[in-house]
């Protein structure tokens, strides 16, 4: 059932979860929440799960002694008439608000009367409206926390009081889950300006990928990100717990190229380890930092371990990330990655694309993610004024080319041209290094996994997005950075900055709006 209420002058609609009543049990009630809850009716866990209430939300309500039930007849009657329930502090209706968050609408609301009224006049108006004053809020004149008249909840009272011109507003005081905002506590996190730029070390505050607000919604759980590189330290404490079983490595030899699934025998590479940490370095290591999507699954693929090999091997790795069944006996069709990032390729040099690698890129774009398309992020060449078009791999239409930004939101010595798509932090950024360590480094190699990890959060928020939808969202929500002299064309593009610096939280919000 749809319910209406007013908030900040706007008439909003909330969806009531039918047949479910929330009851706040008194802490000193005999038997506590468990004992009294059994007397109130049938537990409504299945109903609220069907309504999409997340488990952490329902658990938070339970910790606060709120019991969600399908009410017994006597409870339903008391709830309807406003009669008190023995052992209960409050009752409420469970609703999903326009922003998707769950709230409990009790009979409490906040109202403000015309400031021209004296305190005595305001209190008379409250009494005339049959409101019970709970608390006068002193930070604004004639602002009160009140209880609605018997038989009305805060939603109904909000609508009724909106018609009274003595009231500036009347808004429900929803009971809601307000968790602590996540900010990693690892000792090195403060140095990861790419996630939160405070302006230290000559930086510009907020010249980052705006990821902390996105972490309040998701950490990337359920999203598989493939990283193709020369090798990885799979025993690194910030990587090993996120290692996907589909990870593996390619070995080129006289008898051809062999694929080995699993971490055993995986070659190590400082470069690959750094890239993997940018994407999905784990939380919880007190001496570490974090990656963009610290709960994603890391599908790490090592190839060209000595930086010498064929594009055919690279093509096999690309195709495998989209569909692991391309390597015989590896997995079922459709078990591939959700995001792919690669930072391999020559710097300041032309790079010809073989037909084999081109076919692999087209295969991934068309068949990845069960036909939704695999977004492929690739680091553009380092080197100022390099023509990106001469790198046929990174400038391929199915590749998202990423260049690097500084902590002052400036581009920094990377390829340029119309194929540059996004810019992301990649100068003096901190991530994981081989041997279980950490360090700072610079390169488009690290900007690309930064952007890919941000994309993983967006897909976690809306797994149904196609590759093209994700790509469009990242473009449309990117921040137009650079000095005042930088100009973006009518399509919002600049040859040095692409469509702008990744803005994770705005991309996530845009993704949540796509049905």
Secondary structure, DSSP 8 states (H G I E B T S, - for coil): -EEEEEETTEEEEEEEEEEEEEEEE-TTSTTHHHHHHHHHEEE-HHHHHHTT--HHHHHHHHHTTEEEEEE-HHHHHHHHHT---TTEEEEEEEEE-TTS-EEEE-SEEEEEE-TTS-HHHHHHHHHHTT-EEEEEETTSTTEEEEE--TT--HHHHHHHHHT-TTEEEEEE--EE----------TTGGG-TTT---SGGG--TT-S---HHHHTT---TT-EEEEEES---TT-TTTGGGB-TT-EEEEEETTEEEEEESSTT----HHHHHHHHHHH--S--TT----TTTTSEEEEEE--TTS---HHHHHHHHHHHH-GGGSTTS--TT---SEEEE--S-SSS-B---HHHHHHHHHHHHHTGGGT--EEEEE--BSTT-BGGGBTTTTSTT-EEEEEE-TTS-B-SB-BSTTEEEEEE-SSEEEEETTTEEEEE-SHHHHHHHHHHHHHHHHHH-TT--HHHHHHHHHHH-B--S-TT----TTS-BTTTBT-B--HHHHHHHHHT--
